[in-house]
Amino acid sequence: MKVVAFNGSPRENGNTAILIHHVLKVLQEEGIETEFVQLGGQLIHGCMACGSCLKLQNRECKIVDDNVNVYIKKMLEADGIILGSPTYFSMMTSELKALIDRAGYVGRSNGHLFKRKVGAAIVAVRRTGAMPTFDAINHFFLINGMIIPGSSYWNVGVGLRKGDVEDDVEGIEIMKALGKNMAWLLEKINC
């Protein structure tokens, strides 16, 4: 089994990455292979609504001058997908939104490619506004027929400066519980 995690933050080792790594550590301890992808900070084009993925049915986006097709392939090869983002004006980063739009369109246009994969949203926030981001990521999972594990609370960690989420004791416990629940669910689905 494998889980691929995408960090939508342009801060490679910032609070979002820290939260994701807490989940990945638990998954690894449970014997699940993991991969961390640094998405934020790259030039990722938004969906052009050209309809080529529906017309071509080749499991790819027509836009080829960024890494989205590489990321779609990683998502297809994984049993679980983690999408993480900081909160930018009560929403995810533009890079993560572009991945969601394009991967979602490709997946739905090619027979619901992500159906029954496990998906988990992780959100870092300075203070408030995380819930619209959390909801939007989960909407991607739900519209694609994916299965979302719960945790002990919403999958949100609080921190302003790099590393501050480590002081959010409850947030770290939420990430660990998410990792345990995700591992359990993956085991049940793949047994």
Disulfide bonds with the S-S distance in Angstrom:
none
